[in-house]
Every structure is written in C-alpha cells, then in structure tokens.
Amino acid sequence: MTSRDISQTPPVLAYDGDCGFCQAAINRIRMIAAPTLEAVPWQFLPAESTAPHVERLDREVLLLRDSTVVAGGADALTRFLNSSPSRAYRTVAAIIALPAMRTCARAVYRCVSRNRHRMPGSTAACAVPPRNS
C-alpha cells in the first residue's frame, strides 16, 4: 500500500458498541442524516487501529483513519454529520463547526459523555471510567 492509498482511506467513526445510548444515538443519526462515513463499534475494529486509543474510546467517539485520530468527541460527530448527502445536514454540521458553536457542542458532548449511563437506553457498560491521574 502506498502513502497515497493510505491518505485516501476514508475515516471510520469508532463508537462504544457496549453502550446502548451510544448505539441508539449513532442509529438515529444514520436514520435521519444517512451519513456516508461508516460508523463501527470500536470493539469490532482491528486492535492495531484502536489499541493506542482505548482510553479515549472509553470516553468519546473517535474518527479514525487506520490508527490515526482525525477528530474526537463533538468534532468527530460533526464530521460524521457533514458526510450526509443532505445539504440541510451538511449546513447544520457547518454551523456546529463555527468557533462559538463548536465550543458549545464540545461542552455539551463532554456533559453527555460523562452522564451517558443515565440516558435512556443506557446500560452499566455506558458508565465512563474515571480518568487515571
């Protein structure tokens, strides 16, 4: 595989497949916006792609290209939404990407991520482990 082949590999949205809330959220986005980027539970991706990022994957979605993180959290979801064939959803993604909106989206994402075990459809697996200090 050449470097050109790698750079053209489309990124994949990796999410926590053990979390019912995460699965429901991704399914909802797929249903309403039909993004063209693939979303896969990180547990089903090759270990060489996810092993360096397991601690982050326990806390946030990551947009991965092979084993490289392209974006995380709200930024990754914004890029996922931006891959929609619908101009309306790409416009929403562009608005979310504006600096003030991006700051707000990141804060909301962090709050939801920390509390996803309390959300509808969640299970005990949805709880975010405490950070190692």
N, CA, C and O atoms as a MOPAC input file, in Angstrom:
PM7 MOZYME 1SCF
protein

 N      0.85600 1    -1.18100 1     0.00000 1
 C      0.00000 1     0.00000 1     0.00000 1
 C      0.89400 1     1.23300 1     0.00000 1
 O      1.82200 1     1.32000 1     0.80300 1
 N      0.63300 1     2.17200 1    -0.87300 1
 C      1.42500 1     3.39500 1    -0.94400 1
 C      0.85500 1     4.44500 1    -0.00200 1
 O     -0.25800 1     4.30300 1     0.50600 1
 N      1.63600 1     5.51000 1     0.22700 1
 C      1.13700 1     6.58500 1     1.08700 1
 C     -0.10300 1     7.22700 1     0.48600 1
 O     -0.96800 1     7.71600 1     1.21300 1
 N     -0.19100 1     7.22500 1    -0.83800 1
 C     -1.38800 1     7.76500 1    -1.49500 1
 C     -2.62200 1     6.92800 1    -1.14700 1
 O     -3.69800 1     7.47800 1    -0.91400 1
 N     -2.46900 1     5.58300 1    -1.11100 1
 C     -3.58200 1     4.70800 1    -0.75500 1
 C     -4.06000 1     4.98300 1     0.66000 1
 O     -5.26400 1     5.02500 1     0.91500 1
 N     -3.11600 1     5.17200 1     1.58900 1
 C     -3.46800 1     5.41900 1     2.98500 1
 C     -4.21000 1     6.73700 1     3.13300 1
 O     -5.20700 1     6.81900 1     3.85100 1
 N     -3.71800 1     7.77200 1     2.44800 1
 C     -4.35400 1     9.08300 1     2.59400 1
 C     -5.76700 1     9.09800 1     2.02100 1
 O     -6.57300 1     9.95300 1     2.38700 1
 N     -6.07600 1     8.15800 1     1.12600 1
 C     -7.40700 1     8.11200 1     0.54200 1
 C     -8.33300 1     7.14800 1     1.27000 1
 O     -9.50100 1     7.01400 1     0.90500 1
 N     -7.81800 1     6.47500 1     2.29800 1
 C     -8.66600 1     5.59400 1     3.08700 1
 C     -9.67300 1     6.45700 1     3.83000 1
 O     -9.27700 1     7.36000 1     4.56700 1
 N    -10.97700 1     6.19900 1     3.65400 1
 C    -11.95000 1     7.03700 1     4.35300 1
 C    -11.89300 1     6.78200 1     5.86700 1
 O    -11.67800 1     5.64900 1     6.29800 1
 N    -12.08100 1     7.81400 1     6.65300 1
 C    -12.10300 1     7.61600 1     8.10200 1
 C    -13.35500 1     6.85400 1     8.52200 1
 O    -14.34700 1     6.80900 1     7.79400 1
 N    -13.29000 1     6.26100 1     9.70100 1
 C    -14.38600 1     5.48900 1    10.27500 1
 C    -14.70200 1     6.08200 1    11.64400 1
 O    -13.79400 1     6.36000 1    12.42800 1
 N    -15.97000 1     6.27500 1    11.92800 1
 C    -16.37900 1     6.74500 1    13.24700 1
 C    -16.41900 1     5.53400 1    14.17400 1
 O    -17.21600 1     4.61800 1    13.97500 1
 N    -15.55900 1     5.53700 1    15.18400 1
 C    -15.48900 1     4.44700 1    16.15400 1
 C    -16.24300 1     4.87200 1    17.41100 1
 O    -15.93600 1     5.90300 1    18.00800 1
 N    -17.23300 1     4.07100 1    17.80800 1
 C    -18.02200 1     4.38800 1    18.99500 1
 C    -18.08100 1     3.16400 1    19.90200 1
 O    -17.68400 1     2.06900 1    19.50400 1
 N    -18.57400 1     3.35400 1    21.11500 1
 C    -18.62800 1     2.27000 1    22.09000 1
 C    -19.83100 1     1.37600 1    21.81000 1
 O    -20.97200 1     1.74800 1    22.08200 1
 N    -19.56400 1     0.20600 1    21.26800 1
 C    -20.62600 1    -0.72500 1    20.92500 1
 C    -21.27900 1    -1.38600 1    22.12700 1
 O    -22.32900 1    -2.01500 1    21.99500 1
 N    -20.66500 1    -1.25000 1    23.30200 1
 C    -21.24700 1    -1.79900 1    24.53100 1
 C    -22.24000 1    -0.83400 1    25.17600 1
 O    -22.93200 1    -1.19700 1    26.12700 1
 N    -22.30900 1     0.36500 1    24.67300 1
 C    -23.16500 1     1.39700 1    25.26100 1
 C    -24.46300 1     1.51600 1    24.44300 1
 O    -24.44300 1     1.90000 1    23.27400 1
 N    -25.57600 1     1.18200 1    25.08000 1
 C    -26.87000 1     1.27000 1    24.40300 1
 C    -27.20300 1     2.68100 1    23.96500 1
 O    -27.76500 1     2.87500 1    22.88700 1
 N    -26.86700 1     3.67500 1    24.78300 1
 C    -27.13100 1     5.06800 1    24.42500 1
 C    -26.32500 1     5.45900 1    23.19200 1
 O    -26.85300 1     6.09600 1    22.28000 1
 N    -25.04300 1     5.07900 1    23.16000 1
 C    -24.19000 1     5.41200 1    22.01300 1
 C    -24.73200 1     4.76800 1    20.73700 1
 O    -24.80900 1     5.40600 1    19.68700 1
 N    -25.10400 1     3.50300 1    20.84800 1
 C    -25.64500 1     2.78200 1    19.69100 1
 C    -26.92800 1     3.45900 1    19.19100 1
 O    -27.11200 1     3.63700 1    17.98700 1
 N    -27.80600 1     3.83200 1    20.11900 1
 C    -29.05800 1     4.49000 1    19.73900 1
 C    -28.79100 1     5.84300 1    19.08000 1
 O    -29.45700 1     6.20000 1    18.10800 1
 N    -27.82200 1     6.59500 1    19.60000 1
 C    -27.50400 1     7.91100 1    19.02800 1
 C    -26.96200 1     7.77200 1    17.60400 1
 O    -27.36900 1     8.50800 1    16.70500 1
 N    -26.04300 1     6.82500 1    17.40600 1
 C    -25.48400 1     6.61400 1    16.06600 1
 C    -26.58100 1     6.13400 1    15.10700 1
 O    -26.65600 1     6.59400 1    13.96800 1
 N    -27.42300 1     5.21600 1    15.56700 1
 C    -28.52000 1     4.73100 1    14.71500 1
 C    -29.45700 1     5.86700 1    14.32900 1
 O    -29.94000 1     5.91700 1    13.19800 1
 N    -29.71500 1     6.77100 1    15.25300 1
 C    -30.60600 1     7.91500 1    14.97100 1
 C    -29.99100 1     8.82600 1    13.90300 1
 O    -30.67300 1     9.25200 1    12.97200 1
 N    -28.70200 1     9.11600 1    14.05000 1
 C    -28.02500 1     9.95200 1    13.04900 1
 C    -28.04800 1     9.25500 1    11.69300 1
 O    -28.30200 1     9.89000 1    10.67000 1
 N    -27.78500 1     7.96000 1    11.68600 1
 C    -27.82800 1     7.20700 1    10.42300 1
 C    -29.20900 1     7.30100 1     9.77700 1
 O    -29.33000 1     7.48200 1     8.56500 1
 N    -30.24800 1     7.17600 1    10.60500 1
 C    -31.61000 1     7.16400 1    10.09200 1
 C    -32.01400 1     8.52500 1     9.51100 1
 O    -32.61400 1     8.58400 1     8.43800 1
 N    -31.69500 1     9.60000 1    10.20200 1
 C    -32.17800 1    10.90300 1     9.74400 1
 C    -31.25000 1    11.58900 1     8.75000 1
 O    -31.72100 1    12.31000 1     7.87100 1
 N    -29.92400 1    11.37700 1     8.87200 1
 C    -28.99400 1    12.11100 1     8.02400 1
 C    -28.29800 1    11.24400 1     6.98300 1
 O    -27.74600 1    11.76600 1     6.01400 1
 N    -28.31700 1     9.92800 1     7.17100 1
 C    -27.68800 1     8.97900 1     6.24000 1
 C    -26.25200 1     9.35400 1     5.88200 1
 O    -25.92200 1     9.45000 1     4.70000 1
 N    -25.39200 1     9.56600 1     6.87900 1
 C    -24.00600 1     9.91400 1     6.56400 1
 C    -23.32500 1     8.83400 1     5.73400 1
 O    -23.64100 1     7.65000 1     5.85600 1
 N    -22.39500 1     9.25000 1     4.89900 1
 C    -21.70000 1     8.28000 1     4.05400 1
 C    -20.50700 1     7.66300 1     4.76500 1
 O    -20.04400 1     6.59600 1     4.36300 1
 N    -19.99700 1     8.29900 1     5.80400 1
 C    -18.91200 1     7.69600 1     6.56900 1
 C    -19.44400 1     6.50000 1     7.34800 1
 O    -20.58100 1     6.50300 1     7.82100 1
 N    -18.61900 1     5.49800 1     7.47000 1
 C    -19.00200 1     4.30500 1     8.21000 1
 C    -18.82900 1     4.54700 1     9.70400 1
 O    -17.88000 1     5.21000 1    10.12300 1
 N    -19.74700 1     4.01000 1    10.50800 1
 C    -19.65400 1     4.03900 1    11.97000 1
 C    -19.62000 1     2.59700 1    12.44400 1
 O    -20.48100 1     1.79400 1    12.08500 1
 N    -18.61500 1     2.27400 1    13.25500 1
 C    -18.39000 1     0.89900 1    13.68700 1
 C    -18.06100 1     0.90200 1    15.17500 1
 O    -17.29900 1     1.75200 1    15.63500 1
 N    -18.62700 1    -0.04300 1    15.93700 1
 C    -18.19300 1    -0.15700 1    17.33400 1
 C    -16.67800 1    -0.37500 1    17.36600 1
 O    -16.14000 1    -1.19800 1    16.62400 1
 N    -16.00900 1     0.36700 1    18.22800 1
 C    -14.55100 1     0.25100 1    18.24400 1
 C    -14.10700 1    -1.16500 1    18.61200 1
 O    -13.00300 1    -1.58100 1    18.26200 1
 N    -14.95600 1    -1.89700 1    19.31100 1
 C    -14.61700 1    -3.26100 1    19.69600 1
 C    -14.52000 1    -4.18400 1    18.47500 1
 O    -13.93600 1    -5.26300 1    18.57100 1
 N    -15.08300 1    -3.77900 1    17.33000 1
 C    -15.05700 1    -4.58300 1    16.10800 1
 C    -13.96800 1    -4.15200 1    15.13100 1
 O    -13.79700 1    -4.76600 1    14.07800 1
 N    -13.24200 1    -3.11200 1    15.47400 1
 C    -12.16800 1    -2.63600 1    14.60200 1
 C    -10.87000 1    -3.38000 1    14.92300 1
 O    -10.72800 1    -3.92800 1    16.01600 1
 N     -9.92900 1    -3.40300 1    13.98800 1
 C     -8.66300 1    -4.09600 1    14.24800 1
 C     -7.93800 1    -3.49400 1    15.46000 1
 O     -7.88300 1    -2.27500 1    15.62700 1
 N     -7.39600 1    -4.36000 1    16.28200 1
 C     -6.71100 1    -3.91600 1    17.50600 1
 C     -5.58200 1    -2.94100 1    17.20700 1
 O     -5.33000 1    -2.02800 1    17.99400 1
 N     -4.90200 1    -3.12000 1    16.08400 1
 C     -3.80300 1    -2.20000 1    15.76900 1
 C     -4.30300 1    -0.77200 1    15.53500 1
 O     -3.54600 1     0.18700 1    15.68900 1
 N     -5.57300 1    -0.63400 1    15.16400 1
 C     -6.15300 1     0.70300 1    14.97600 1
 C     -6.60700 1     1.32100 1    16.28900 1
 O     -6.50000 1     2.53100 1    16.48500 1
 N     -7.11300 1     0.48300 1    17.18600 1
 C     -7.72700 1     1.01600 1    18.40900 1
 C     -6.83500 1     0.97200 1    19.64200 1
 O     -7.00800 1     1.78900 1    20.54700 1
 N     -5.89200 1     0.04800 1    19.70200 1
 C     -5.07400 1    -0.13300 1    20.91500 1
 C     -4.44100 1     1.16000 1    21.43600 1
 O     -4.44700 1     1.38300 1    22.64700 1
 N     -3.90200 1     2.01200 1    20.57700 1
 C     -3.29600 1     3.24000 1    21.10600 1
 C     -4.31300 1     4.23600 1    21.68100 1
 O     -3.93200 1     5.20700 1    22.33400 1
 N     -5.60700 1     3.98900 1    21.43600 1
 C     -6.62500 1     4.97900 1    21.78000 1
 C     -7.71800 1     4.45300 1    22.71200 1
 O     -8.75500 1     5.10000 1    22.86200 1
 N     -7.50900 1     3.30300 1    23.33600 1
 C     -8.56600 1     2.67000 1    24.12400 1
 C     -9.07100 1     3.58000 1    25.23700 1
 O    -10.27600 1     3.63700 1    25.48300 1
 N     -8.18200 1     4.28700 1    25.90900 1
 C     -8.63700 1     5.17200 1    26.98400 1
 C     -9.57000 1     6.25300 1    26.44400 1
 O    -10.58900 1     6.55500 1    27.06600 1
 N     -9.23600 1     6.83200 1    25.30600 1
 C    -10.12300 1     7.84200 1    24.69800 1
 C    -11.41600 1     7.20300 1    24.19800 1
 O    -12.48900 1     7.78900 1    24.34000 1
 N    -11.32400 1     6.00900 1    23.61500 1
 C    -12.51200 1     5.34000 1    23.08100 1
 C    -13.51100 1     4.98100 1    24.17200 1
 O    -14.70300 1     4.83900 1    23.89900 1
 N    -13.03900 1     4.83400 1    25.39900 1
 C    -13.94300 1     4.59800 1    26.52200 1
 C    -14.71200 1     5.86300 1    26.89200 1
 O    -15.71000 1     5.78200 1    27.60700 1
 N    -14.27100 1     7.02400 1    26.42200 1
 C    -14.86900 1     8.29800 1    26.79900 1
 C    -15.55000 1     9.04800 1    25.66300 1
 O    -16.44600 1     9.86000 1    25.89600 1
 N    -15.11700 1     8.77100 1    24.41700 1
 C    -15.62900 1     9.57000 1    23.30400 1
 C    -15.55900 1     8.80300 1    21.99400 1
 O    -14.77500 1     7.86500 1    21.84500 1
 N    -16.38800 1     9.21400 1    21.05400 1
 C    -16.27500 1     8.67700 1    19.70200 1
 C    -15.01300 1     9.25600 1    19.08200 1
 O    -14.61500 1    10.38200 1    19.38100 1
 N    -14.40000 1     8.47600 1    18.22500 1
 C    -13.21500 1     8.95000 1    17.50700 1
 C    -13.40100 1     8.69500 1    16.02600 1
 O    -13.89800 1     7.64300 1    15.62300 1
 N    -13.00700 1     9.64500 1    15.23400 1
 C    -12.95300 1     9.45800 1    13.79300 1
 C    -11.52800 1     9.00200 1    13.50200 1
 O    -10.57000 1     9.75800 1    13.66300 1
 N    -11.41000 1     7.73800 1    13.06500 1
 C    -10.09400 1     7.13500 1    12.84800 1
 C     -9.84100 1     6.88900 1    11.37600 1
 O    -10.72800 1     6.45500 1    10.64100 1
 N     -8.63600 1     7.16900 1    10.96000 1
 C     -8.16300 1     6.75100 1     9.64100 1
 C     -7.00400 1     5.81100 1     9.94600 1
 O     -5.92600 1     6.24300 1    10.35300 1
 N     -7.24400 1     4.51400 1     9.74200 1
 C     -6.31600 1     3.47000 1    10.16900 1
 C     -6.11500 1     3.62300 1    11.68100 1
 O     -7.08000 1     3.46900 1    12.42900 1
 N     -4.92500 1     3.91400 1    12.15100 1
 C     -4.73200 1     4.07300 1    13.59900 1
 C     -4.52700 1     5.53200 1    13.99100 1
 O     -4.09200 1     5.81500 1    15.10700 1
 N     -4.83100 1     6.45000 1    13.09600 1
 C     -4.65600 1     7.87900 1    13.35000 1
 C     -5.98600 1     8.51500 1    13.71100 1
 O     -6.98700 1     8.31500 1    13.02200 1
 N     -5.99200 1     9.28700 1    14.79900 1
 C     -7.20000 1    10.01100 1    15.19200 1
 C     -7.31700 1    11.25800 1    14.32500 1
 O     -6.42500 1    12.10600 1    14.31300 1
 N     -8.42000 1    11.35600 1    13.60800 1
 C     -8.71100 1    12.51500 1    12.77300 1
 C     -9.45500 1    13.56200 1    13.59300 1
 O     -9.19800 1    14.75800 1    13.46000 1
 N    -10.38200 1    13.10800 1    14.44500 1
 C    -11.16900 1    14.00600 1    15.30300 1
 C    -11.77600 1    13.16800 1    16.42300 1
 O    -11.90500 1    11.94900 1    16.30800 1
 N    -12.14300 1    13.84400 1    17.50300 1
 C    -12.77000 1    13.14700 1    18.62000 1
 C    -13.97100 1    13.91000 1    19.13800 1
 O    -14.10900 1    15.11200 1    18.90900 1
 N    -14.84800 1    13.19200 1    19.84700 1
 C    -15.99000 1    13.80700 1    20.51200 1
 C    -16.92400 1    14.52200 1    19.56400 1
 O    -17.29100 1    13.99700 1    18.51300 1
 N    -17.30800 1    15.74500 1    19.95400 1
 C    -18.24400 1    16.54200 1    19.15800 1
 C    -17.69700 1    16.82600 1    17.76700 1
 O    -18.45800 1    16.87100 1    16.80000 1
 N    -16.38000 1    17.01800 1    17.65500 1
 C    -15.78400 1    17.29100 1    16.34600 1
 C    -15.93400 1    16.08300 1    15.42500 1
 O    -16.18900 1    16.24000 1    14.23100 1
 N    -15.77700 1    14.88300 1    15.97200 1
 C    -15.93900 1    13.66100 1    15.17700 1
 C    -17.39000 1    13.50500 1    14.72400 1
 O    -17.65000 1    13.16400 1    13.57000 1
 N    -18.33300 1    13.75600 1    15.63200 1
 C    -19.75500 1    13.65900 1    15.25400 1
 C    -20.12100 1    14.71200 1    14.21100 1
 O    -20.93600 1    14.44800 1    13.32800 1
 N    -19.53200 1    15.89600 1    14.30400 1
 C    -19.79400 1    16.94600 1    13.32000 1
 C    -19.30800 1    16.51200 1    11.94400 1
 O    -20.00000 1    16.71500 1    10.94600 1
 N    -18.12900 1    15.91900 1    11.88800 1
 C    -17.60800 1    15.43100 1    10.60100 1
 C    -18.45500 1    14.27500 1    10.06500 1
 O    -18.67400 1    14.16500 1     8.85800 1
 N    -18.92800 1    13.41600 1    10.97000 1
 C    -19.81100 1    12.31600 1    10.57900 1
 C    -21.07600 1    12.88800 1     9.94700 1
 O    -21.48800 1    12.44700 1     8.87300 1
 N    -21.69100 1    13.86300 1    10.60400 1
 C    -22.89700 1    14.50800 1    10.09400 1
 C    -22.61300 1    15.22200 1     8.77500 1
 O    -23.46100 1    15.23800 1     7.88300 1
 N    -21.43600 1    15.80600 1     8.65000 1
 C    -21.06900 1    16.53600 1     7.43900 1
 C    -20.93800 1    15.61800 1     6.22400 1
 O    -20.92600 1    16.09400 1     5.08900 1
 N    -20.84000 1    14.30100 1     6.45300 1
 C    -20.75600 1    13.37300 1     5.32100 1
 C    -22.13200 1    13.00100 1     4.76900 1
 O    -22.23700 1    12.17600 1     3.86100 1
 N    -23.17400 1    13.60300 1     5.31200 1
 C    -24.53100 1    13.33900 1     4.83600 1
 C    -24.69800 1    13.83400 1     3.39900 1
 O    -24.14700 1    14.87300 1     3.03500 1
 N    -25.44400 1    13.10900 1     2.59300 1
 C    -25.74000 1    13.60700 1     1.24700 1
 C    -26.71700 1    14.79100 1     1.27500 1
 O    -26.86900 1    15.49300 1     0.27500 1
 N    -27.36700 1    15.00800 1     2.40000 1
 C    -28.34000 1    16.08600 1     2.52600 1
 C    -27.66100 1    17.43100 1     2.78200 1
 O    -26.88400 1    17.58000 1     3.72400 1
 N    -27.96500 1    18.39400 1     1.93600 1
 C    -27.41200 1    19.74200 1     2.11400 1
 C    -27.82600 1    20.31500 1     3.47100 1
 O    -27.04100 1    21.02100 1     4.10500 1
 N    -29.03000 1    20.02400 1     3.91800 1
 C    -29.51100 1    20.54600 1     5.19900 1
 C    -28.62600 1    20.06200 1     6.35100 1
 O    -28.25900 1    20.85500 1     7.21800 1
 N    -28.28100 1    18.77100 1     6.36900 1
 C    -27.44300 1    18.25500 1     7.45800 1
 C    -26.00100 1    18.71900 1     7.33300 1
 O    -25.32700 1    18.91000 1     8.34600 1
 N    -25.51400 1    18.90400 1     6.11200 1
 C    -24.17000 1    19.46800 1     5.94000 1
 C    -24.14500 1    20.91500 1     6.41400 1
 O    -23.13700 1    21.37200 1     6.95100 1
 N    -25.24600 1    21.64100 1     6.22000 1
 C    -25.33700 1    23.01800 1     6.71200 1
 C    -25.33700 1    23.03200 1     8.23600 1
 O    -24.65900 1    23.85500 1     8.85000 1
 N    -26.08900 1    22.13200 1     8.84400 1
 C    -26.09200 1    22.02600 1    10.30800 1
 C    -24.67100 1    21.74100 1    10.79600 1
 O    -24.21200 1    22.35800 1    11.75700 1
 N    -23.97900 1    20.81800 1    10.14700 1
 C    -22.60200 1    20.49100 1    10.53900 1
 C    -21.69800 1    21.71000 1    10.40300 1
 O    -20.84400 1    21.94300 1    11.25900 1
 N    -21.87400 1    22.48900 1     9.34200 1
 C    -21.06100 1    23.69600 1     9.14900 1
 C    -21.32900 1    24.71600 1    10.24600 1
 O    -20.40500 1    25.38700 1    10.70700 1
 N    -22.56500 1    24.83800 1    10.66300 1
 C    -22.91100 1    25.76900 1    11.75400 1
 C    -22.29100 1    25.29700 1    13.06500 1
 O    -21.74400 1    26.09900 1    13.82100 1
 N    -22.37800 1    23.99200 1    13.33400 1
 C    -21.77900 1    23.44700 1    14.55900 1
 C    -20.26600 1    23.64900 1    14.56100 1
 O    -19.66300 1    23.79800 1    15.62400 1
 N    -19.65300 1    23.65500 1    13.38800 1
 C    -18.19900 1    23.82000 1    13.28200 1
 C    -17.73600 1    25.26500 1    13.48400 1
 O    -16.53800 1    25.50600 1    13.62900 1
 N    -18.66000 1    26.22700 1    13.49500 1
 C    -18.26900 1    27.61600 1    13.75600 1
 C    -17.68600 1    27.71700 1    15.17000 1
 O    -18.14100 1    27.00600 1    16.06600 1
 N    -16.69600 1    28.57900 1    15.38800 1
 C    -15.98500 1    28.60200 1    16.67200 1
 C    -16.87000 1    28.64200 1    17.92200 1
 O    -16.66900 1    27.82900 1    18.82400 1
 N    -17.82000 1    29.53800 1    18.00500 1
 C    -18.65500 1    29.63400 1    19.21100 1
 C    -19.53900 1    28.39800 1    19.37000 1
 O    -19.70000 1    27.87900 1    20.47500 1
 N    -20.10200 1    27.93600 1    18.27300 1
 C    -20.95000 1    26.74900 1    18.32200 1
 C    -20.12200 1    25.50200 1    18.65100 1
 O    -20.57400 1    24.63100 1    19.39300 1
 N    -18.91500 1    25.42300 1    18.09700 1
 C    -18.03600 1    24.28200 1    18.35800 1
 C    -17.69900 1    24.20200 1    19.85000 1
 O    -17.68900 1    23.11400 1    20.42700 1
 N    -17.42800 1    25.33600 1    20.46700 1
 C    -17.14500 1    25.36900 1    21.90300 1
 C    -18.33700 1    24.85800 1    22.69000 1
 O    -18.17800 1    24.06900 1    23.62100 1
 N    -19.52000 1    25.29900 1    22.32300 1
 C    -20.75100 1    24.85200 1    22.98300 1
 C    -20.97900 1    23.36000 1    22.73900 1
 O    -21.30700 1    22.62600 1    23.67100 1
 N    -20.80800 1    22.90800 1    21.50000 1
 C    -21.01600 1    21.49300 1    21.16900 1
 C    -20.05000 1    20.60700 1    21.94600 1
 O    -20.43300 1    19.53300 1    22.41000 1
 N    -18.80900 1    21.04600 1    22.09300 1
 C    -17.82500 1    20.26900 1    22.85500 1
 C    -18.23300 1    20.16300 1    24.32400 1
 O    -18.10100 1    19.10000 1    24.93100 1
 N    -18.72200 1    21.25200 1    24.88700 1
 C    -19.14800 1    21.23400 1    26.29100 1
 C    -20.35000 1    20.31200 1    26.48600 1
 O    -20.39600 1    19.53500 1    27.44000 1
 N    -21.31600 1    20.40200 1    25.58100 1
 C    -22.49500 1    19.53000 1    25.67000 1
 C    -22.06700 1    18.07600 1    25.50700 1
 O    -22.53400 1    17.20600 1    26.24200 1
 N    -21.18400 1    17.80800 1    24.55200 1
 C    -20.71900 1    16.43500 1    24.33200 1
 C    -20.05600 1    15.88400 1    25.60100 1
 O    -20.34200 1    14.75800 1    26.00800 1
 N    -19.17300 1    16.67100 1    26.22600 1
 C    -18.49700 1    16.21000 1    27.45100 1
 C    -19.50700 1    15.89700 1    28.54200 1
 O    -19.36400 1    14.89600 1    29.24400 1
 N    -20.51900 1    16.73100 1    28.69800 1
 C    -21.54800 1    16.52400 1    29.71700 1
 C    -22.33900 1    15.24000 1    29.43400 1
 O    -22.56900 1    14.44100 1    30.34200 1
 N    -22.74500 1    15.04500 1    28.19700 1
 C    -23.49300 1    13.84400 1    27.83000 1
 C    -22.60400 1    12.61200 1    28.01000 1
 O    -23.06200 1    11.59100 1    28.52200 1
 N    -21.35400 1    12.69900 1    27.59800 1
 C    -20.44200 1    11.56700 1    27.71600 1
 C    -20.26000 1    11.14000 1    29.17500 1
 O    -20.26700 1     9.94900 1    29.48900 1
 N    -20.09800 1    12.11500 1    30.04800 1
 C    -19.92100 1    11.80100 1    31.47800 1
 C    -21.18600 1    11.21800 1    32.09100 1
 O    -21.11700 1    10.49900 1    33.08800 1
 N    -22.33000 1    11.51900 1    31.51100 1
 C    -23.60800 1    11.08800 1    32.07800 1
 C    -24.37000 1    10.10300 1    31.20400 1
 O    -25.56500 1     9.89400 1    31.41400 1
 N    -23.71100 1     9.50100 1    30.23800 1
 C    -24.41100 1     8.62200 1    29.29900 1
 C    -25.03100 1     7.41200 1    29.98900 1
 O    -25.99400 1     6.84000 1    29.47900 1
 N    -24.49800 1     7.01700 1    31.13400 1
 C    -25.07300 1     5.88300 1    31.86600 1
 C    -26.43300 1     6.23100 1    32.47200 1
 O    -27.15900 1     5.34500 1    32.92200 1
 N    -26.77300 1     7.51700 1    32.48200 1
 C    -28.06800 1     7.97400 1    32.99700 1
 C    -29.08600 1     8.21700 1    31.88300 1
 O    -30.25100 1     8.50100 1    32.16100 1
 N    -28.66000 1     8.10800 1    30.64400 1
 C    -29.50500 1     8.41800 1    29.49800 1
 C    -30.40800 1     7.23000 1    29.14600 1
 O    -30.09500 1     6.08700 1    29.47900 1
 N    -31.52900 1     7.50700 1    28.47200 1
 C    -32.41000 1     6.41900 1    28.03000 1
 C    -31.64800 1     5.43200 1    27.14000 1
 O    -30.87300 1     5.83100 1    26.27100 1
 N    -31.88100 1     4.15300 1    27.37200 1
 C    -31.23200 1     3.11200 1    26.58100 1
 C    -29.87000 1     2.70700 1    27.10100 1
 O    -29.22400 1     1.82000 1    26.54200 1
 N    -29.43100 1     3.35100 1    28.16800 1
 C    -28.09300 1     3.05400 1    28.67300 1
 C    -28.07000 1     1.76700 1    29.47900 1
 O    -29.10100 1     1.26900 1    29.93100 1
 N    -26.86900 1     1.24800 1    29.64300 1
 C    -26.63800 1     0.07500 1    30.48900 1
 C    -25.45400 1     0.39600 1    31.39300 1
 O    -24.85900 1     1.46800 1    31.28400 1
 N    -25.11600 1    -0.52300 1    32.27700 1
 C    -23.96000 1    -0.31200 1    33.14800 1
 C    -22.67000 1    -0.11900 1    32.33800 1
 O    -21.74800 1     0.56300 1    32.78500 1
 N    -22.61400 1    -0.71400 1    31.16600 1
 C    -21.42800 1    -0.57900 1    30.30300 1
 C    -21.26900 1     0.84600 1    29.78600 1
 O    -20.20500 1     1.19500 1    29.27600 1
 N    -22.30300 1     1.67400 1    29.90700 1
 C    -22.23500 1     3.04200 1    29.41100 1
 C    -21.44800 1     3.96500 1    30.33800 1
 O    -21.03300 1     5.04700 1    29.92300 1
 N    -21.24200 1     3.55800 1    31.56800 1
 C    -20.54600 1     4.41400 1    32.53100 1
 C    -19.11700 1     4.65900 1    32.04600 1
 O    -18.41300 1     3.73000 1    31.65100 1
 N    -18.70900 1     5.91700 1    32.08500 1
 C    -17.36800 1     6.29000 1    31.67600 1
 C    -16.44400 1     6.05000 1    32.86500 1
 O    -16.69800 1     6.55000 1    33.96100 1
 N    -15.36600 1     5.28200 1    32.65100 1
 C    -14.45900 1     5.02600 1    33.76900 1
 C    -13.75100 1     6.31100 1    34.19400 1
 O    -13.53200 1     7.19900 1    33.36900 1
 N    -13.38600 1     6.41800 1    35.49600 1
 C    -12.67800 1     7.61100 1    35.93700 1
 C    -11.32100 1     7.70800 1    35.26600 1
 O    -10.69000 1     6.69700 1    34.96000 1
 N    -10.87500 1     8.94800 1    35.04000 1
 C     -9.57400 1     9.17400 1    34.42100 1
 C     -8.45600 1     8.75100 1    35.36200 1
 O     -8.53600 1     8.95000 1    36.57400 1
 N     -7.40500 1     8.15800 1    34.78000 1
 C     -6.20700 1     7.85100 1    35.56500 1
 C     -5.39500 1     9.11700 1    35.66100 1
 O     -5.06700 1     9.72300 1    34.64100 1
 N     -5.06700 1     9.52400 1    36.85600 1
 C     -4.30500 1    10.76700 1    37.02400 1
 C     -2.84800 1    10.48200 1    37.20800 1
 O     -2.05200 1    11.40800 1    37.36500 1

